[in-house]
Amino acid sequence: MATNRREAMRLAGLGAISLAAPALPAGAAAAAPCPAPHPKWQRGLDGQRKADLGNGTFLNPVLAGDHPDPAVLKDGKDYYLTFSSFDSYPGLTIWHSRDLVNWQPRKAALTRNIGSVWAVSLEKHKGRYFLYIPVKASPNDVFVTWADHIDGPWSDPQPLGLHNHIDPCHVVGEDGSRWLFLSGGDRVRLSDDGLSLAGRPEHVYDPWRYPDDWEVEGFSPEGPKVHRHGEWFYLVTAVGGTAGPPTGHMVIAARSRSVHGPWEQHPGNPLVRTQNESEAWWSRGHASLVEGPDGQWYTLYHGFEAQFWTLGRQCLLDKVTWTADGWFHMMGGDLSKPLPMPKGGQTLPHGQSLSDTFSAPLAMGSKWSFFRPAPDEGTRVRVEGGALHLAGKGLAPSSGSPLLLTAGDTSYRFECDIEVPEGGTAGLVLFYDDKLYCGLGFDEKHFVTHQYGIERGRPANPHGRRMKLRITNRRHIVSLHTSGDGGKTWQRFDRGMEVSGYHHNVRGGFLMLRPGLYAAGPGEAVFRDFRFEALED
């Protein structure tokens, strides 16, 4: 994540730029645009889009919705992937693949709220798995946790005392020494067991600098990933800021024959950069290299889908080629067309259903997560008799730690049968953070309309303490519906919304707009038959 987070917050409101089209040659006539038909994704569980097209090709993203700062680990035939989880807990869900395109969620590695989790390092060293976790808290620090199996149990995360440094990357040098490379071109030595520091941070690399007239958010060298290939160590870094203008974020690289440097800049920098806002993917960066099942090399990085900052930074897969001079190159185009699948890997079922009948234990971490939960938040929730019972907290979603999902489609709807206790309130939300959300709730006498992160109108509720609510988000246009007869008939609620501004460049925070549910006030709200459906545009 960016070293200029405080600056990014200060620059809230900085949005997409408008770039002029290239000038036509003298005397040339401007032809009417004739765009090619956009390729379509395959549709999976709940109609959600998935990358594998079933014909030997795939269409990005490989993981739709907010999956930022990918940290990938190749472990034999298995690939494991995790992402920044910020204020969501349980967090750091581990995803599993054997072909780099189809991914399944496993378990969350982090269950205790230690702060807002930024870009992590996922490593395996001498048979043990490690996560190095940068956290925004008081003070900022980097934590370490380890496990003997990828599904845990993971040790209780412990702080390293590495204040004011982020985006660690675990590296083993040619001499066996262990290091964390950090944003800004710094590094620090680790103890032999990897569980404590064995030195102080030192500056070892000055990243390549882009031309001054490029439209970027800020220099912000971040997200270092160090890979050993042949006789070289390759240091892959992001610069330009992770949000702001669509052309800002980019991927650069350097190499050295020793983990101790010196570092030689890649002659082709930047390796990936969005050239203008007409491309399908914006602000692409934070890349990790990985060898595929076919022996070819690939890179995973994140990017914003054009016009959909609200979906957060999604996970993209790109091909890597090595050249005779020992450098590598990424395809780096706009990634809007199908690409060849990596060969030789096993295809696992992709994704998961977001619908929930609440007939099994709640999939916490792999599906559902709380926003900024208290240490005892798990005691609020139980599944019993085909229903989710959620104890009320606070007075509104802003103070109620809502229970949320990650949805990766540009259009979708979700609905649920909700019963409120006497004096309590519950409902459905589209939630960015505690200052920016929308949705609809109710108590036994009134509705409560949520918009712009505040509570607005409270019209009369004719249905009493139980009804069905539905939210439809169709390319940022939100409509609300209610049903008092179990979903046989639906009434449109008299409040429409437009939510294209519910995102980082307006609010800060590096999050996404997520569907979910909340309960506030006394007692337990009861949720039954949660249904999610992705809608094709």
VOKE-724497 format. One record per residue (C-alpha): residue number from 0; residue in three letters; y, z, x. Coordinates in nm, 2 decimals, decimal comma. Example, Ala and Ser with C-alpha at 12.3 -4.5 7.8 and 13.67 -1.06 7.14 Angstrom:
2
> 0_ALA_-0,45_0,78_1,23
> 1_SER_-0,11_0,71_1,37
END
This chain:
537
> 0_MET_0,00_0,00_0,00
> 1_ALA_0,36_-0,06_0,10
> 2_THR_0,53_0,17_0,35
> 3_ASN_0,85_0,12_0,15
> 4_ARG_0,72_0,29_-0,17
> 5_ARG_1,04_0,49_-0,22
> 6_GLU_1,24_0,17_-0,16
> 7_ALA_1,02_-0,01_-0,42
> 8_MET_1,10_0,26_-0,67
> 9_ARG_1,47_0,23_-0,59
> 10_LEU_1,45_-0,14_-0,64
> 11_ALA_1,29_-0,10_-0,98
> 12_GLY_1,40_-0,39_-1,20
> 13_LEU_1,36_-0,66_-0,93
> 14_GLY_1,17_-0,93_-1,09
> 15_ALA_1,04_-1,28_-1,05
> 16_ILE_1,27_-1,52_-0,88
> 17_SER_1,35_-1,87_-0,99
> 18_LEU_1,29_-2,12_-0,71
> 19_ALA_1,43_-2,47_-0,71
> 20_ALA_1,19_-2,76_-0,72
> 21_PRO_1,17_-2,98_-0,41
> 22_ALA_1,43_-3,26_-0,41
> 23_LEU_1,31_-3,61_-0,49
> 24_PRO_1,35_-3,89_-0,24
> 25_ALA_1,67_-4,10_-0,29
> 26_GLY_1,63_-4,34_-0,58
> 27_ALA_1,31_-4,19_-0,71
> 28_ALA_1,29_-4,12_-1,08
> 29_ALA_1,18_-3,78_-1,21
> 30_ALA_0,85_-3,83_-1,39
> 31_ALA_0,76_-3,61_-1,68
> 32_PRO_0,52_-3,34_-1,57
> 33_CYS_0,16_-3,40_-1,67
> 34_PRO_-0,03_-3,08_-1,58
> 35_ALA_-0,40_-3,10_-1,55
> 36_PRO_-0,60_-2,89_-1,80
> 37_HIS_-0,64_-2,54_-1,67
> 38_PRO_-1,01_-2,46_-1,60
> 39_LYS_-1,16_-2,19_-1,83
> 40_TRP_-1,34_-1,88_-1,73
> 41_GLN_-1,69_-1,79_-1,85
> 42_ARG_-1,70_-1,52_-2,11
> 43_GLY_-1,90_-1,20_-2,07
> 44_LEU_-1,93_-0,86_-2,23
> 45_ASP_-1,68_-0,81_-2,52
> 46_GLY_-1,57_-1,17_-2,45
> 47_GLN_-1,41_-1,06_-2,12
> 48_ARG_-1,35_-1,34_-1,87
> 49_LYS_-1,57_-1,35_-1,56
> 50_ALA_-1,55_-1,56_-1,25
> 51_ASP_-1,90_-1,71_-1,21
> 52_LEU_-1,89_-2,04_-1,40
> 53_GLY_-2,27_-2,08_-1,39
> 54_ASN_-2,26_-2,42_-1,21
> 55_GLY_-2,24_-2,31_-0,85
> 56_THR_-1,86_-2,25_-0,87
> 57_PHE_-1,63_-1,95_-0,95
> 58_LEU_-1,28_-1,92_-1,08
> 59_ASN_-1,06_-1,63_-0,95
> 60_PRO_-1,02_-1,34_-1,01
> 61_VAL_-1,36_-1,20_-0,92
> 62_LEU_-1,25_-0,87_-1,07
> 63_ALA_-0,98_-0,91_-1,34
> 64_GLY_-0,73_-0,64_-1,42
> 65_ASP_-0,58_-0,39_-1,18
> 66_HIS_-0,81_-0,38_-0,87
> 67_PRO_-0,56_-0,35_-0,58
> 68_ASP_-0,60_-0,31_-0,21
> 69_PRO_-0,97_-0,40_-0,19
> 70_ALA_-1,18_-0,22_0,07
> 71_VAL_-1,51_-0,40_0,11
> 72_LEU_-1,83_-0,29_0,30
> 73_LYS_-2,13_-0,51_0,38
> 74_ASP_-2,44_-0,30_0,39
> 75_GLY_-2,74_-0,52_0,45
> 76_LYS_-2,78_-0,74_0,15
> 77_ASP_-2,54_-0,52_-0,05
> 78_TYR_-2,17_-0,53_-0,08
> 79_TYR_-1,96_-0,23_-0,19
> 80_LEU_-1,60_-0,25_-0,30
> 81_THR_-1,34_0,00_-0,41
> 82_PHE_-0,97_0,00_-0,48
> 83_SER_-0,66_0,21_-0,50
> 84_SER_-0,70_0,43_-0,81
> 85_PHE_-0,35_0,60_-0,80
> 86_ASP_-0,32_0,86_-1,08
> 87_SER_-0,65_0,78_-1,25
> 88_TYR_-0,94_1,03_-1,23
> 89_PRO_-1,23_1,02_-1,18
> 90_GLY_-1,11_0,76_-0,92
> 91_LEU_-1,24_0,54_-0,64
> 92_THR_-1,51_0,37_-0,85
> 93_ILE_-1,76_0,20_-0,62
> 94_TRP_-1,85_-0,16_-0,73
> 95_HIS_-2,17_-0,33_-0,62
> 96_SER_-2,25_-0,70_-0,56
> 97_ARG_-2,49_-0,92_-0,37
> 98_ASP_-2,30_-1,25_-0,39
> 99_LEU_-1,93_-1,14_-0,37
> 100_VAL_-1,85_-1,29_-0,71
> 101_ASN_-2,05_-1,08_-0,97
> 102_TRP_-1,97_-0,71_-0,95
> 103_GLN_-2,11_-0,40_-1,13
> 104_PRO_-1,94_-0,06_-1,14
> 105_ARG_-2,15_0,23_-1,01
> 106_LYS_-2,00_0,58_-0,98
> 107_ALA_-1,66_0,72_-0,89
> 108_ALA_-1,65_0,88_-0,55
> 109_LEU_-1,35_1,10_-0,63
> 110_THR_-1,35_1,35_-0,91
> 111_ARG_-1,10_1,62_-0,80
> 112_ASN_-0,73_1,53_-0,84
> 113_ILE_-0,58_1,54_-0,49
> 114_GLY_-0,28_1,32_-0,58
> 115_SER_-0,20_0,96_-0,62
> 116_VAL_-0,46_0,76_-0,43
> 117_TRP_-0,34_0,45_-0,23
> 118_ALA_-0,53_0,20_-0,02
> 119_VAL_-0,85_0,35_0,13
> 120_SER_-1,10_0,26_0,40
> 121_LEU_-1,47_0,24_0,30
> 122_GLU_-1,70_0,25_0,60
> 123_LYS_-2,06_0,32_0,71
> 124_HIS_-2,12_0,47_1,05
> 125_LYS_-2,45_0,58_1,19
> 126_GLY_-2,61_0,58_0,84
> 127_ARG_-2,33_0,78_0,67
> 128_TYR_-2,07_0,65_0,43
> 129_PHE_-1,70_0,75_0,47
> 130_LEU_-1,39_0,72_0,26
> 131_TYR_-1,05_0,77_0,42
> 132_ILE_-0,81_0,83_0,14
> 133_PRO_-0,42_0,82_0,17
> 134_VAL_-0,26_1,04_-0,10
> 135_LYS_0,09_1,07_-0,23
> 136_ALA_0,13_1,45_-0,28
> 137_SER_0,32_1,74_-0,13
> 138_PRO_0,30_1,67_0,15
> 139_ASN_0,15_1,32_0,18
> 140_ASP_-0,18_1,32_0,37
> 141_VAL_-0,50_1,13_0,45
> 142_PHE_-0,82_1,28_0,32
> 143_VAL_-1,18_1,22_0,43
> 144_THR_-1,50_1,24_0,23
> 145_TRP_-1,85_1,14_0,32
> 146_ALA_-2,19_1,08_0,16
> 147_ASP_-2,54_1,00_0,27
> 148_HIS_-2,58_0,76_-0,03
> 149_ILE_-2,32_0,52_-0,17
> 150_ASP_-2,36_0,69_-0,51
> 151_GLY_-2,30_1,03_-0,36
> 152_PRO_-2,28_1,32_-0,39
> 153_TRP_-1,96_1,28_-0,19
> 154_SER_-1,83_1,58_0,00
> 155_ASP_-1,52_1,76_-0,12
> 156_PRO_-1,23_1,56_0,03
> 157_GLN_-1,05_1,74_0,31
> 158_PRO_-0,70_1,66_0,45
> 159_LEU_-0,67_1,54_0,81
> 160_GLY_-0,32_1,66_0,85
> 161_LEU_-0,20_1,30_0,90
> 162_HIS_0,14_1,32_0,72
> 163_ASN_0,36_1,03_0,63
> 164_HIS_0,10_0,76_0,72
> 165_ILE_-0,08_0,54_0,48
> 166_ASP_-0,34_0,27_0,45
> 167_PRO_-0,60_0,39_0,70
> 168_CYS_-0,86_0,16_0,84
> 169_HIS_-1,16_0,30_1,02
> 170_VAL_-1,25_0,11_1,35
> 171_VAL_-1,51_0,17_1,61
> 172_GLY_-1,40_0,05_1,96
> 173_GLU_-1,60_-0,14_2,21
> 174_ASP_-1,64_0,20_2,39
> 175_GLY_-1,77_0,38_2,08
> 176_SER_-1,44_0,56_2,01
> 177_ARG_-1,34_0,60_1,65
> 178_TRP_-0,99_0,53_1,52
> 179_LEU_-0,78_0,50_1,21
> 180_PHE_-0,54_0,20_1,22
> 181_LEU_-0,24_0,27_0,99
> 182_SER_0,05_0,09_0,83
> 183_GLY_0,35_0,00_1,05
> 184_GLY_0,13_-0,09_1,35
> 185_ASP_0,02_0,27_1,43
> 186_ARG_-0,32_0,42_1,50
> 187_VAL_-0,48_0,77_1,56
> 188_ARG_-0,80_0,87_1,72
> 189_LEU_-1,07_1,04_1,53
> 190_SER_-1,33_1,30_1,64
> 191_ASP_-1,68_1,17_1,71
> 192_ASP_-1,80_1,29_1,37
> 193_GLY_-1,50_1,12_1,20
> 194_LEU_-1,40_1,43_1,01
> 195_SER_-1,09_1,54_1,20
> 196_LEU_-0,82_1,40_1,43
> 197_ALA_-0,86_1,38_1,80
> 198_GLY_-0,51_1,29_1,89
> 199_ARG_-0,16_1,20_1,76
> 200_PRO_-0,05_0,88_1,60
> 201_GLU_0,07_0,61_1,84
> 202_HIS_0,24_0,28_1,79
> 203_VAL_0,02_-0,01_1,92
> 204_TYR_0,12_-0,33_1,74
> 205_ASP_0,44_-0,50_1,63
> 206_PRO_0,35_-0,74_1,34
> 207_TRP_0,46_-1,10_1,32
> 208_ARG_0,80_-1,14_1,14
> 209_TYR_0,87_-1,40_0,88
> 210_PRO_1,20_-1,60_0,88
> 211_ASP_1,50_-1,41_0,75
> 212_ASP_1,57_-1,66_0,47
> 213_TRP_1,23_-1,61_0,29
> 214_GLU_1,24_-1,43_-0,05
> 215_VAL_1,05_-1,11_0,01
> 216_GLU_1,07_-0,74_-0,11
> 217_GLY_1,09_-0,60_0,25
> 218_PHE_0,91_-0,62_0,58
> 219_SER_0,67_-0,33_0,50
> 220_PRO_0,37_-0,39_0,74
> 221_GLU_0,08_-0,24_0,55
> 222_GLY_-0,29_-0,24_0,47
> 223_PRO_-0,43_-0,31_0,83
> 224_LYS_-0,79_-0,42_0,84
> 225_VAL_-0,96_-0,45_1,17
> 226_HIS_-1,28_-0,66_1,20
> 227_ARG_-1,50_-0,73_1,51
> 228_HIS_-1,63_-1,08_1,53
> 229_GLY_-1,78_-1,22_1,85
> 230_GLU_-1,58_-1,11_2,15
> 231_TRP_-1,26_-1,03_1,95
> 232_PHE_-1,11_-0,76_1,73
> 233_TYR_-0,90_-0,92_1,45
> 234_LEU_-0,62_-0,72_1,29
> 235_VAL_-0,53_-0,84_0,95
> 236_THR_-0,21_-0,71_0,80
> 237_ALA_0,01_-0,76_0,49
> 238_VAL_0,39_-0,79_0,52
> 239_GLY_0,67_-0,88_0,27
> 240_GLY_0,62_-0,60_0,02
> 241_THR_0,35_-0,58_-0,24
> 242_ALA_0,56_-0,66_-0,54
> 243_GLY_0,92_-0,79_-0,59
> 244_PRO_0,95_-1,17_-0,56
> 245_PRO_0,63_-1,37_-0,62
> 246_THR_0,67_-1,52_-0,27
> 247_GLY_0,70_-1,18_-0,09
> 248_HIS_0,35_-1,05_-0,01
> 249_MET_0,16_-1,24_0,26
> 250_VAL_-0,13_-1,21_0,50
> 251_ILE_-0,09_-1,22_0,88
> 252_ALA_-0,33_-1,17_1,17
> 253_ALA_-0,35_-1,09_1,54
> 254_ARG_-0,64_-1,05_1,78
> 255_SER_-0,74_-0,86_2,09
> 256_ARG_-1,05_-0,84_2,31
> 257_SER_-1,02_-0,46_2,30
> 258_VAL_-0,95_-0,22_2,02
> 259_HIS_-0,68_-0,08_2,27
> 260_GLY_-0,49_-0,41_2,27
> 261_PRO_-0,28_-0,60_2,36
> 262_TRP_-0,26_-0,79_2,03
> 263_GLU_-0,20_-1,17_2,02
> 264_GLN_-0,03_-1,31_1,71
> 265_HIS_-0,21_-1,57_1,51
> 266_PRO_-0,04_-1,91_1,56
> 267_GLY_-0,09_-1,99_1,19
> 268_ASN_0,08_-1,69_1,05
> 269_PRO_0,12_-1,64_0,76
> 270_LEU_-0,24_-1,72_0,66
> 271_VAL_-0,18_-1,67_0,29
> 272_ARG_0,15_-1,67_0,10
> 273_THR_0,25_-1,78_-0,25
> 274_GLN_0,50_-2,07_-0,19
> 275_ASN_0,67_-2,07_-0,53
> 276_GLU_0,64_-1,92_-0,88
> 277_SER_0,46_-2,23_-1,03
> 278_GLU_0,14_-2,11_-0,86
> 279_ALA_-0,13_-1,93_-1,05
> 280_TRP_-0,13_-1,62_-0,83
> 281_TRP_0,17_-1,43_-0,70
> 282_SER_0,24_-1,17_-0,42
> 283_ARG_-0,10_-1,21_-0,25
> 284_GLY_-0,20_-0,99_0,04
> 285_HIS_-0,39_-0,69_0,16
> 286_ALA_-0,69_-0,89_0,28
> 287_SER_-1,03_-0,78_0,41
> 288_LEU_-1,28_-1,01_0,59
> 289_VAL_-1,65_-1,00_0,51
> 290_GLU_-1,95_-1,21_0,60
> 291_GLY_-2,11_-1,36_0,29
> 292_PRO_-2,49_-1,38_0,21
> 293_ASP_-2,49_-1,74_0,33
> 294_GLY_-2,36_-1,64_0,68
> 295_GLN_-2,02_-1,79_0,60
> 296_TRP_-1,71_-1,57_0,60
> 297_TYR_-1,48_-1,48_0,31
> 298_THR_-1,18_-1,26_0,24
> 299_LEU_-1,10_-1,04_-0,06
> 300_TYR_-0,73_-0,97_-0,13
> 301_HIS_-0,52_-0,89_-0,43
> 302_GLY_-0,25_-1,08_-0,63
> 303_PHE_-0,06_-1,08_-0,95
> 304_GLU_-0,15_-1,34_-1,21
> 305_ALA_0,16_-1,55_-1,28
> 306_GLN_0,37_-1,40_-1,56
> 307_PHE_0,13_-1,11_-1,60
> 308_TRP_0,26_-0,83_-1,38
> 309_THR_0,13_-0,61_-1,66
> 310_LEU_-0,23_-0,67_-1,55
> 311_GLY_-0,16_-0,52_-1,21
> 312_ARG_-0,30_-0,67_-0,88
> 313_GLN_-0,63_-0,84_-0,94
> 314_CYS_-0,90_-0,90_-0,69
> 315_LEU_-0,93_-1,26_-0,54
> 316_LEU_-1,20_-1,42_-0,33
> 317_ASP_-1,11_-1,68_-0,06
> 318_LYS_-1,30_-1,88_0,20
> 319_VAL_-1,26_-1,82_0,57
> 320_THR_-1,33_-2,07_0,84
> 321_TRP_-1,36_-2,01_1,21
> 322_THR_-1,23_-2,26_1,47
> 323_ALA_-1,34_-2,34_1,82
> 324_ASP_-1,05_-2,15_1,97
> 325_GLY_-1,17_-1,83_1,82
> 326_TRP_-0,92_-1,80_1,53
> 327_PHE_-1,00_-1,79_1,16
> 328_HIS_-0,82_-1,96_0,87
> 329_MET_-0,81_-1,88_0,50
> 330_MET_-0,79_-2,15_0,24
> 331_GLY_-0,47_-1,98_0,12
> 332_GLY_-0,38_-2,22_-0,16
> 333_ASP_-0,29_-2,11_-0,51
> 334_LEU_-0,66_-2,05_-0,60
> 335_SER_-0,61_-2,20_-0,95
> 336_LYS_-0,92_-2,42_-0,93
> 337_PRO_-1,30_-2,35_-0,92
> 338_LEU_-1,43_-2,28_-0,57
> 339_PRO_-1,79_-2,30_-0,44
> 340_MET_-2,00_-1,99_-0,48
> 341_PRO_-2,13_-1,82_-0,17
> 342_LYS_-2,49_-1,92_-0,14
> 343_GLY_-2,80_-1,71_-0,08
> 344_GLY_-2,70_-1,40_-0,27
> 345_GLN_-2,86_-1,24_-0,57
> 346_THR_-2,66_-1,26_-0,90
> 347_LEU_-2,62_-0,93_-1,07
> 348_PRO_-2,49_-0,88_-1,42
> 349_HIS_-2,11_-0,88_-1,40
> 350_GLY_-1,87_-0,61_-1,53
> 351_GLN_-1,92_-0,38_-1,82
> 352_SER_-1,85_-0,35_-2,19
> 353_LEU_-1,53_-0,17_-2,27
> 354_SER_-1,65_-0,10_-2,63
> 355_ASP_-1,80_0,24_-2,68
> 356_THR_-2,01_0,38_-2,97
> 357_PHE_-2,00_0,73_-2,80
> 358_SER_-2,38_0,75_-2,84
> 359_ALA_-2,44_0,82_-2,47
> 360_PRO_-2,26_1,04_-2,21
> 361_LEU_-1,91_0,92_-2,15
> 362_ALA_-1,89_0,68_-1,86
> 363_MET_-1,62_0,87_-1,68
> 364_GLY_-1,48_0,69_-1,37
> 365_SER_-1,69_0,38_-1,41
> 366_LYS_-1,52_0,30_-1,74
> 367_TRP_-1,29_0,58_-1,88
> 368_SER_-1,04_0,78_-1,67
> 369_PHE_-0,77_1,03_-1,74
> 370_PHE_-0,41_0,98_-1,63
> 371_ARG_-0,29_1,26_-1,39
> 372_PRO_-0,55_1,51_-1,52
> 373_ALA_-0,53_1,88_-1,47
> 374_PRO_-0,82_2,04_-1,27
> 375_ASP_-0,99_2,14_-1,59
> 376_GLU_-0,93_1,82_-1,77
> 377_GLY_-1,30_1,74_-1,81
> 378_THR_-1,34_2,04_-2,04
> 379_ARG_-1,12_1,86_-2,30
> 380_VAL_-1,38_1,59_-2,37
> 381_ARG_-1,74_1,59_-2,51
> 382_VAL_-1,96_1,34_-2,68
> 383_GLU_-2,16_1,47_-2,98
> 384_GLY_-2,31_1,31_-3,29
> 385_GLY_-2,20_0,96_-3,21
> 386_ALA_-1,84_1,06_-3,16
> 387_LEU_-1,59_1,15_-2,88
> 388_HIS_-1,43_1,49_-2,93
> 389_LEU_-1,10_1,51_-2,74
> 390_ALA_-0,90_1,83_-2,73
> 391_GLY_-0,53_1,79_-2,78
> 392_LYS_-0,29_1,83_-2,49
> 393_GLY_0,09_1,82_-2,49
> 394_LEU_0,30_1,68_-2,77
> 395_ALA_0,27_1,30_-2,70
> 396_PRO_0,10_1,05_-2,45
> 397_SER_0,37_1,14_-2,20
> 398_SER_0,23_1,50_-2,16
> 399_GLY_-0,12_1,44_-2,29
> 400_SER_-0,32_1,28_-2,00
> 401_PRO_-0,45_1,00_-2,22
> 402_LEU_-0,80_0,85_-2,17
> 403_LEU_-0,77_0,49_-2,05
> 404_LEU_-0,96_0,17_-1,96
> 405_THR_-0,89_-0,12_-1,73
> 406_ALA_-0,86_-0,45_-1,93
> 407_GLY_-0,85_-0,77_-1,74
> 408_ASP_-0,76_-1,04_-2,00
> 409_THR_-0,42_-1,17_-2,10
> 410_SER_-0,50_-1,12_-2,47
> 411_TYR_-0,72_-0,86_-2,64
> 412_ARG_-0,75_-0,62_-2,92
> 413_PHE_-0,90_-0,27_-2,96
> 414_GLU_-0,96_-0,05_-3,25
> 415_CYS_-1,11_0,29_-3,33
> 416_ASP_-1,19_0,52_-3,62
> 417_ILE_-0,98_0,84_-3,56
> 418_GLU_-0,98_1,17_-3,73
> 419_VAL_-0,71_1,43_-3,65
> 420_PRO_-0,74_1,81_-3,68
> 421_GLU_-0,50_2,01_-3,89
> 422_GLY_-0,17_2,02_-3,71
> 423_GLY_-0,29_1,77_-3,45
> 424_THR_-0,19_1,41_-3,36
> 425_ALA_-0,40_1,13_-3,21
> 426_GLY_-0,38_0,75_-3,17
> 427_LEU_-0,41_0,44_-2,96
> 428_VAL_-0,18_0,34_-2,67
> 429_LEU_-0,09_0,07_-2,42
> 430_PHE_0,00_0,30_-2,13
> 431_TYR_0,17_0,22_-1,80
> 432_ASP_0,27_0,57_-1,71
> 433_ASP_0,41_0,88_-1,87
> 434_LYS_0,76_0,72_-1,89
> 435_LEU_0,65_0,38_-2,02
> 436_TYR_0,40_0,32_-2,30
> 437_CYS_0,37_0,21_-2,66
> 438_GLY_0,12_0,24_-2,95
> 439_LEU_0,06_0,42_-3,27
> 440_GLY_-0,05_0,77_-3,36
> 441_PHE_-0,06_0,98_-3,67
> 442_ASP_-0,10_1,33_-3,81
> 443_GLU_-0,21_1,42_-4,16
> 444_LYS_0,13_1,33_-4,31
> 445_HIS_0,31_1,09_-4,09
> 446_PHE_0,26_0,80_-3,84
> 447_VAL_0,43_0,83_-3,50
> 448_THR_0,55_0,51_-3,33
> 449_HIS_0,54_0,50_-2,95
> 450_GLN_0,77_0,25_-2,78
> 451_TYR_0,95_0,23_-2,45
> 452_GLY_0,78_0,56_-2,35
> 453_ILE_0,94_0,75_-2,63
> 454_GLU_0,85_0,85_-2,99
> 455_ARG_1,04_0,66_-3,25
> 456_GLY_0,99_0,62_-3,63
> 457_ARG_0,77_0,86_-3,83
> 458_PRO_0,70_0,69_-4,16
> 459_ALA_0,47_0,84_-4,42
> 460_ASN_0,09_0,82_-4,37
> 461_PRO_-0,09_0,74_-4,69
> 462_HIS_-0,44_0,78_-4,54
> 463_GLY_-0,45_1,14_-4,45
> 464_ARG_-0,64_1,28_-4,15
> 465_ARG_-0,88_0,99_-4,09
> 466_MET_-0,82_0,62_-4,05
> 467_LYS_-0,88_0,32_-3,83
> 468_LEU_-0,61_0,19_-3,59
> 469_ARG_-0,60_-0,14_-3,42
> 470_ILE_-0,38_-0,27_-3,14
> 471_THR_-0,36_-0,64_-3,06
> 472_ASN_-0,19_-0,75_-2,73
> 473_ARG_-0,17_-1,13_-2,73
> 474_ARG_0,01_-1,24_-2,41
> 475_HIS_0,25_-0,94_-2,43
> 476_ILE_0,31_-0,97_-2,81
> 477_VAL_0,18_-0,65_-2,96
> 478_SER_0,09_-0,59_-3,33
> 479_LEU_-0,04_-0,28_-3,49
> 480_HIS_-0,27_-0,25_-3,79
> 481_THR_-0,41_0,04_-3,99
> 482_SER_-0,71_0,07_-4,23
> 483_GLY_-0,78_0,35_-4,47
> 484_ASP_-1,11_0,22_-4,59
> 485_GLY_-1,32_0,21_-4,27
> 486_GLY_-1,20_-0,14_-4,16
> 487_LYS_-1,28_-0,33_-4,48
> 488_THR_-0,91_-0,42_-4,52
> 489_TRP_-0,62_-0,39_-4,27
> 490_GLN_-0,25_-0,35_-4,32
> 491_ARG_0,00_-0,46_-4,06
> 492_PHE_0,22_-0,18_-3,95
> 493_ASP_0,59_-0,25_-3,97
> 494_ARG_0,67_-0,24_-3,60
> 495_GLY_0,61_-0,53_-3,35
> 496_MET_0,65_-0,50_-2,98
> 497_GLU_0,69_-0,72_-2,67
> 498_VAL_0,56_-0,56_-2,35
> 499_SER_0,61_-0,81_-2,07
> 500_GLY_0,84_-0,56_-1,89
> 501_TYR_0,59_-0,27_-1,88
> 502_HIS_0,51_-0,32_-1,51
> 503_HIS_0,59_-0,21_-1,16
> 504_ASN_0,90_-0,43_-1,10
> 505_VAL_1,06_-0,24_-1,39
> 506_ARG_0,92_0,10_-1,36
> 507_GLY_0,76_0,13_-1,01
> 508_GLY_0,44_0,31_-0,95
> 509_PHE_0,21_0,01_-0,86
> 510_LEU_0,01_0,05_-1,19
> 511_MET_-0,10_-0,17_-1,49
> 512_LEU_-0,06_-0,15_-1,86
> 513_ARG_-0,39_0,00_-1,98
> 514_PRO_-0,54_0,04_-2,33
> 515_GLY_-0,66_0,38_-2,43
> 516_LEU_-0,65_0,68_-2,67
> 517_TYR_-0,48_1,01_-2,68
> 518_ALA_-0,49_1,35_-2,86
> 519_ALA_-0,19_1,59_-2,88
> 520_GLY_-0,13_1,93_-3,03
> 521_PRO_-0,38_2,18_-3,14
> 522_GLY_-0,75_2,12_-3,21
> 523_GLU_-0,98_1,84_-3,13
> 524_ALA_-0,94_1,48_-3,24
> 525_VAL_-1,26_1,28_-3,32
> 526_PHE_-1,29_0,92_-3,21
> 527_ARG_-1,57_0,70_-3,34
> 528_ASP_-1,68_0,34_-3,28
> 529_PHE_-1,43_0,22_-3,02
> 530_ARG_-1,43_-0,16_-3,02
> 531_PHE_-1,27_-0,39_-2,76
> 532_GLU_-1,25_-0,77_-2,78
> 533_ALA_-1,10_-1,01_-2,53
> 534_LEU_-0,92_-1,30_-2,70
> 535_GLU_-0,90_-1,65_-2,56
> 536_ASP_-0,55_-1,78_-2,53
END
